[in-house]
Amino acid sequence: MRRVLKDHGLGFLVAIVLCVLLEGLLQLAVLAKGGRSVDEPPYGPSADLGWERLPGFQGRVADKERAFDRDGYLTIDSAQVADTAARRVLFVGDSNTFGYGVRMEETFAEATERALPGVAAINVGAQGYSSYQGRVALSRHLARIRPSAVVASFNFNDRRYVFPGQEDGAARMAALASASPLESLASFRFGRLLLSKTTASREINVTTVRPRVDEAAYRRNLTAIAEMCQRAGIPLIFVLLRDNPVQTYHLRQGLAALERGEHGMAVAHLSVAATTANWFQALARLHLAEAYRRRNQPTADAERYTPPWPVNSSMGALPIRMEHGYHAAMRDVARVYEIPVVDAPAQPDEYIDFCHVNPAGHARIGHHVARQLTRLLARRSS
């Protein structure tokens, strides 16, 4: 018995040593990457935003260098943040504003700055942010930056689906920020990553999931952003961005056929969209089920969907709403508050994936934003 206990104790000790070694190696890997996490973007928990930039981060995001200063601002913006005499323009938005897949210097915020000498762009965009997080982030940065103008752009993340009760709001953000203490261990995060890649995805019913922010809530969030700027006497510009038209072609054709009452053609297009491996599959299945209903056919096969990865992302899963309702809401709010809308559709070859654009796309957007800002800033100074 004593020998058995001794062997078990030795095995336990060896296991602890191996765990410590694994944790050490993974932490070294994290340091080598220049980031904080082996599997997540450079963000930490925030009680009101869910997640926010990690102060002092230096590393690669989507294979592009990013560096944040001690306050979480991009290091290329640190001087502008400190220069209170400059005409500063605050850019709030999601991963397109952040510049996913392009260098810091290639974002449309920086393209705008280059087009307008004497104007300093401060980019506080963050991956995965919805319009709800945008209004919260704006309230935080507006008082500190005191910008001459604000540029806001959201909608893709608003449309990503979550299960009922997980919609964006104060309670959801607080819950996301309440991470397990084990999150500080690189080995825990690495193990969770491996588990997520080997665990079977959860089948969903596309008719019961919800967008993170539905069209009505999106309208309220943009209205709150507009009123916040109006109270501060700061001009605002909305930037309307679109999904990759190549990836949404059959989805859009199917919906157009559905509106015309051509249900057979709608089923044909939507069936292709529902079986094409891209980010719009869940949305295509939702409308395919609708097309089946209109033809008085069974809908169960279309309503059921197994995502290619587990649905456990704080940012939500695939889009479950078309962009049109959100674009209409943005235009409505813009009309009420007399806000210019930059609608500069990217060319198909300017997309790097389902919604993010390349440097040429950012340059195009920046050019149009600069034109609107020129008018607004001139009007404000006159």
Wavefront OBJ file of the C-alpha trace (Angstrom):
o trace
v 0.000 0.000 0.000
v 2.824 2.371 0.919
v 4.523 1.666 -2.409
v 1.268 2.282 -4.294
v 0.799 5.619 -2.531
v 4.417 6.490 -3.241
v 3.985 5.687 -6.937
v 0.784 7.728 -7.101
v 2.471 10.642 -5.344
v 5.396 10.511 -7.758
v 3.025 10.411 -10.721
v 1.108 13.376 -9.352
v 4.352 15.319 -8.909
v 5.454 14.508 -12.449
v 2.067 15.666 -13.746
v 2.411 18.993 -11.900
v 5.919 19.494 -13.260
v 4.729 18.754 -16.806
v 1.807 21.190 -16.430
v 4.159 23.905 -15.168
v 6.530 23.251 -18.070
v 3.651 23.360 -20.560
v 2.373 26.624 -19.104
v 5.882 28.081 -19.260
v 6.370 27.042 -22.879
v 2.992 28.469 -23.891
v 3.680 31.730 -22.088
v 6.989 31.951 -23.966
v 5.060 31.367 -27.186
v 2.724 34.205 -26.240
v 5.667 36.512 -25.586
v 7.240 35.484 -28.883
v 4.007 36.469 -30.638
v 4.069 39.808 -28.837
v 0.531 39.309 -27.585
v -1.302 38.237 -24.474
v -3.267 35.269 -25.712
v -2.474 32.209 -27.796
v -5.905 32.162 -29.386
v -7.637 35.531 -29.026
v -7.297 39.111 -30.342
v -5.431 41.666 -28.223
v -8.366 42.506 -25.978
v -9.129 42.242 -22.289
v -12.419 42.211 -20.359
v -14.467 45.377 -19.896
v -17.580 45.578 -17.712
v -19.361 48.021 -20.046
v -17.909 47.022 -23.426
v -17.470 43.274 -22.978
v -13.892 43.549 -24.253
v -11.521 46.400 -25.014
v -7.986 46.969 -26.279
v -5.195 45.810 -24.012
v -2.958 48.746 -23.039
v 0.629 48.202 -24.098
v -0.097 45.364 -26.545
v 2.450 44.869 -29.306
v 2.034 42.032 -31.766
v 0.346 40.765 -34.881
v -3.398 40.780 -35.552
v -4.501 38.984 -38.737
v -0.800 38.860 -39.610
v -0.457 42.671 -39.403
v 1.476 44.565 -36.744
v -0.537 46.406 -34.112
v 0.668 48.369 -31.114
v -1.401 50.072 -28.407
v -0.115 52.673 -25.973
v -0.698 52.603 -22.215
v -4.195 54.051 -22.688
v -5.198 51.556 -25.375
v -4.900 53.980 -28.288
v -2.945 52.975 -31.384
v 0.643 54.119 -30.964
v 0.428 55.949 -34.303
v -2.372 58.018 -32.707
v -0.688 58.720 -29.359
v 0.663 62.100 -30.430
v -2.742 63.152 -31.795
v -4.443 62.184 -28.557
v -2.008 64.400 -26.649
v -2.280 67.334 -29.094
v -5.338 69.176 -27.815
v -4.780 72.062 -30.263
v -5.223 69.888 -33.361
v -8.435 69.388 -35.325
v -9.019 65.801 -34.305
v -11.467 63.390 -35.909
v -12.576 60.402 -33.846
v -13.281 57.183 -35.778
v -15.491 54.648 -33.984
v -16.343 51.317 -35.557
v -15.709 47.615 -35.903
v -12.964 45.547 -37.545
v -13.181 47.460 -40.829
v -12.483 50.708 -38.979
v -9.817 48.927 -36.920
v -8.280 47.799 -40.204
v -8.526 44.012 -40.092
v -6.141 42.525 -42.638
v -4.325 45.777 -43.461
v -1.494 47.704 -41.824
v -2.284 50.461 -39.322
v -1.185 53.056 -41.875
v -3.580 51.667 -44.515
v -6.918 52.073 -42.701
v -9.520 54.504 -44.019
v -8.935 56.622 -40.903
v -5.303 57.119 -41.892
v -6.260 57.573 -45.563
v -8.591 60.368 -44.437
v -5.812 61.988 -42.417
v -3.428 61.943 -45.378
v -6.060 63.588 -47.574
v -6.654 66.420 -45.091
v -3.489 68.227 -43.935
v -4.008 69.675 -40.486
v -6.534 67.013 -39.482
v -5.545 64.269 -37.018
v -7.409 60.948 -37.159
v -7.815 58.957 -33.933
v -9.003 55.414 -34.602
v -10.725 53.605 -31.710
v -12.330 50.872 -33.829
v -12.268 47.356 -32.376
v -12.857 43.888 -33.771
v -16.292 42.468 -33.151
v -17.877 45.714 -31.949
v -21.572 46.277 -32.563
v -23.426 49.585 -32.644
v -24.253 49.057 -28.947
v -20.569 48.880 -28.059
v -19.969 51.820 -30.384
v -22.314 54.112 -28.485
v -20.677 53.064 -25.193
v -17.167 53.551 -26.597
v -18.115 56.964 -27.998
v -19.406 58.148 -24.625
v -16.073 57.127 -23.120
v -13.814 58.765 -25.722
v -15.828 61.871 -26.563
v -15.072 63.731 -23.344
v -11.378 62.869 -23.457
v -10.657 63.517 -27.138
v -13.078 66.452 -27.655
v -12.947 65.892 -31.418
v -13.830 68.334 -34.172
v -15.866 65.569 -35.845
v -16.852 61.917 -35.388
v -16.973 59.170 -38.043
v -19.028 56.088 -37.113
v -19.470 52.790 -38.963
v -21.233 49.626 -37.752
v -23.569 46.852 -38.861
v -21.884 43.522 -39.670
v -21.461 42.408 -36.048
v -24.946 43.633 -35.146
v -26.313 41.049 -37.608
v -24.383 38.054 -36.226
v -26.579 35.538 -34.467
v -26.686 34.562 -30.814
v -29.086 32.420 -28.829
v -32.089 34.110 -27.166
v -31.050 36.070 -24.080
v -27.535 36.786 -25.420
v -28.401 39.968 -27.307
v -26.115 42.976 -26.805
v -26.831 45.090 -23.750
v -25.388 46.072 -20.383
v -26.064 42.656 -18.814
v -24.472 40.791 -21.725
v -21.337 42.964 -21.650
v -20.939 42.459 -17.906
v -21.327 38.699 -18.325
v -18.686 38.598 -21.065
v -16.280 40.525 -18.860
v -16.713 38.074 -15.961
v -14.216 35.547 -17.300
v -12.944 32.569 -15.333
v -9.739 33.125 -13.291
v -8.292 30.302 -15.397
v -8.275 32.706 -18.348
v -4.920 33.981 -17.107
v -3.376 30.570 -17.875
v -2.121 30.141 -21.428
v -2.541 26.366 -21.096
v -6.249 26.809 -20.254
v -6.829 28.993 -23.307
v -4.850 26.619 -25.522
v -6.819 23.624 -24.243
v -10.091 25.438 -24.872
v -8.923 26.211 -28.419
v -8.124 22.535 -29.084
v -11.461 21.470 -27.611
v -13.353 23.944 -29.768
v -11.713 22.523 -32.888
v -12.449 18.900 -32.030
v -15.916 19.209 -30.503
v -18.905 18.693 -32.767
v -20.764 21.905 -33.524
v -24.201 22.463 -32.064
v -27.074 22.164 -34.503
v -29.199 25.282 -34.551
v -32.606 26.231 -35.842
v -32.128 29.360 -37.941
v -35.674 30.524 -37.239
v -35.099 30.794 -33.480
v -31.672 32.457 -33.126
v -31.464 36.231 -32.759
v -29.121 38.942 -34.076
v -26.848 40.511 -31.485
v -28.565 43.815 -32.267
v -31.819 43.732 -34.240
v -32.882 46.477 -36.634
v -34.900 48.392 -34.023
v -32.066 48.325 -31.475
v -29.597 49.315 -34.206
v -31.735 52.357 -34.972
v -31.793 53.266 -31.258
v -28.019 52.937 -30.994
v -27.376 55.156 -34.014
v -29.899 57.659 -32.651
v -28.038 57.689 -29.316
v -24.742 58.302 -31.171
v -26.342 61.125 -33.175
v -27.818 62.788 -30.085
v -24.567 62.455 -28.167
v -22.728 64.326 -30.923
v -25.541 66.848 -31.314
v -25.465 67.731 -27.593
v -21.696 68.219 -27.790
v -22.001 70.319 -30.953
v -19.800 67.887 -32.888
v -20.576 67.026 -36.531
v -21.043 63.333 -37.304
v -20.563 61.222 -40.435
v -21.927 57.709 -40.941
v -20.006 55.255 -43.130
v -22.193 52.605 -44.753
v -20.272 49.423 -45.584
v -21.511 46.406 -47.527
v -21.008 42.650 -47.592
v -18.848 41.094 -50.296
v -21.195 41.055 -53.339
v -19.536 37.956 -54.790
v -20.263 35.884 -51.680
v -23.840 37.160 -51.400
v -24.745 36.889 -55.098
v -27.018 33.806 -54.905
v -28.518 35.013 -51.627
v -29.494 38.353 -53.156
v -30.752 36.736 -56.364
v -32.870 34.326 -54.334
v -34.422 37.118 -52.299
v -35.157 39.132 -55.418
v -36.917 36.100 -56.943
v -38.854 35.635 -53.702
v -40.109 39.228 -53.891
v -41.238 38.655 -57.482
v -43.138 35.539 -56.435
v -40.822 33.268 -58.448
v -40.571 30.672 -55.709
v -38.893 27.992 -57.815
v -36.129 30.366 -58.881
v -35.804 31.543 -55.260
v -35.331 27.959 -54.049
v -32.717 27.337 -56.756
v -30.587 30.370 -55.831
v -31.025 30.025 -52.077
v -30.164 26.310 -52.209
v -26.816 27.221 -53.773
v -26.236 29.933 -51.157
v -27.186 27.560 -48.330
v -24.621 24.965 -49.408
v -21.765 27.339 -50.250
v -19.121 27.394 -47.537
v -19.010 31.062 -46.604
v -20.270 33.377 -43.858
v -23.773 33.720 -45.281
v -24.927 30.092 -45.069
v -27.112 30.490 -41.982
v -28.829 33.536 -43.472
v -29.386 31.678 -46.755
v -30.972 28.770 -44.890
v -33.338 31.115 -43.097
v -34.640 32.484 -46.392
v -34.595 29.059 -48.053
v -36.979 27.879 -45.348
v -39.183 30.879 -46.154
v -39.139 29.970 -49.866
v -40.138 26.394 -49.035
v -43.027 27.643 -46.912
v -44.308 29.741 -49.782
v -44.250 26.629 -51.966
v -46.049 24.649 -49.238
v -43.054 22.319 -48.922
v -41.467 20.909 -45.734
v -38.958 23.372 -44.268
v -37.181 21.327 -41.581
v -34.101 20.509 -43.662
v -33.533 24.179 -44.416
v -34.199 25.351 -40.850
v -31.649 23.002 -39.320
v -28.043 24.038 -39.628
v -24.797 22.758 -38.135
v -22.141 25.497 -38.209
v -18.618 24.514 -39.246
v -17.352 25.490 -35.777
v -18.875 25.581 -32.272
v -21.051 28.589 -31.560
v -19.419 30.000 -28.440
v -17.965 33.268 -29.670
v -18.567 36.418 -27.665
v -18.774 38.215 -31.014
v -21.638 36.043 -32.253
v -21.747 33.557 -35.107
v -22.740 33.944 -38.775
v -24.969 36.837 -39.944
v -28.675 36.088 -39.518
v -30.012 39.323 -41.005
v -29.593 40.925 -44.412
v -27.757 44.240 -44.471
v -30.588 46.160 -46.158
v -32.686 46.746 -43.044
v -29.662 48.145 -41.231
v -28.729 50.376 -44.151
v -32.280 51.727 -44.205
v -32.124 52.427 -40.464
v -28.819 54.289 -40.868
v -30.244 56.416 -43.670
v -33.385 57.170 -41.641
v -31.384 58.338 -38.619
v -29.105 60.340 -40.914
v -32.094 62.067 -42.492
v -33.621 63.020 -39.132
v -30.360 64.414 -37.736
v -28.979 65.758 -41.044
v -25.954 63.489 -40.954
v -23.995 62.857 -44.177
v -23.690 59.193 -45.145
v -20.613 57.952 -46.984
v -21.758 55.126 -49.240
v -18.739 54.161 -51.346
v -19.266 50.521 -52.346
v -16.009 48.626 -52.641
v -15.290 46.820 -55.891
v -15.402 42.995 -55.766
v -11.618 42.783 -56.104
v -11.184 45.104 -53.098
v -12.539 42.547 -50.613
v -10.177 40.247 -48.751
v -13.024 38.108 -47.361
v -16.763 38.332 -46.582
v -16.786 42.007 -45.524
v -13.266 43.372 -44.973
v -11.564 45.440 -47.663
v -7.977 45.722 -48.818
v -5.825 48.902 -48.852
v -7.428 50.052 -52.117
v -10.873 49.730 -50.533
v -9.738 51.690 -47.482
v -8.253 54.385 -49.725
v -11.589 54.667 -51.576
v -13.547 55.041 -48.312
v -11.001 57.502 -46.901
v -11.280 59.672 -50.025
v -15.062 59.970 -49.636
v -14.867 60.554 -45.877
v -12.312 63.334 -46.456
v -14.653 65.061 -48.927
v -17.497 65.058 -46.392
v -15.219 66.204 -43.578
v -13.953 69.108 -45.669
v -17.523 70.413 -45.978
v -18.393 69.812 -42.328
v -15.232 71.369 -40.887
v -15.499 74.384 -43.206
v -19.102 74.917 -42.143
v -18.126 74.625 -38.481
v -15.283 77.156 -38.728
v -17.314 79.702 -40.734
l 1 2 3 4 5 6 7 8 9 10 11 12 13 14 15 16 17 18 19 20 21 22 23 24 25 26 27 28 29 30 31 32 33 34 35 36 37 38 39 40 41 42 43 44 45 46 47 48 49 50 51 52 53 54 55 56 57 58 59 60 61 62 63 64 65 66 67 68 69 70 71 72 73 74 75 76 77 78 79 80 81 82 83 84 85 86 87 88 89 90 91 92 93 94 95 96 97 98 99 100 101 102 103 104 105 106 107 108 109 110 111 112 113 114 115 116 117 118 119 120 121 122 123 124 125 126 127 128 129 130 131 132 133 134 135 136 137 138 139 140 141 142 143 144 145 146 147 148 149 150 151 152 153 154 155 156 157 158 159 160 161 162 163 164 165 166 167 168 169 170 171 172 173 174 175 176 177 178 179 180 181 182 183 184 185 186 187 188 189 190 191 192 193 194 195 196 197 198 199 200 201 202 203 204 205 206 207 208 209 210 211 212 213 214 215 216 217 218 219 220 221 222 223 224 225 226 227 228 229 230 231 232 233 234 235 236 237 238 239 240 241 242 243 244 245 246 247 248 249 250 251 252 253 254 255 256 257 258 259 260 261 262 263 264 265 266 267 268 269 270 271 272 273 274 275 276 277 278 279 280 281 282 283 284 285 286 287 288 289 290 291 292 293 294 295 296 297 298 299 300 301 302 303 304 305 306 307 308 309 310 311 312 313 314 315 316 317 318 319 320 321 322 323 324 325 326 327 328 329 330 331 332 333 334 335 336 337 338 339 340 341 342 343 344 345 346 347 348 349 350 351 352 353 354 355 356 357 358 359 360 361 362 363 364 365 366 367 368 369 370 371 372 373 374 375 376 377 378 379 380 381 382
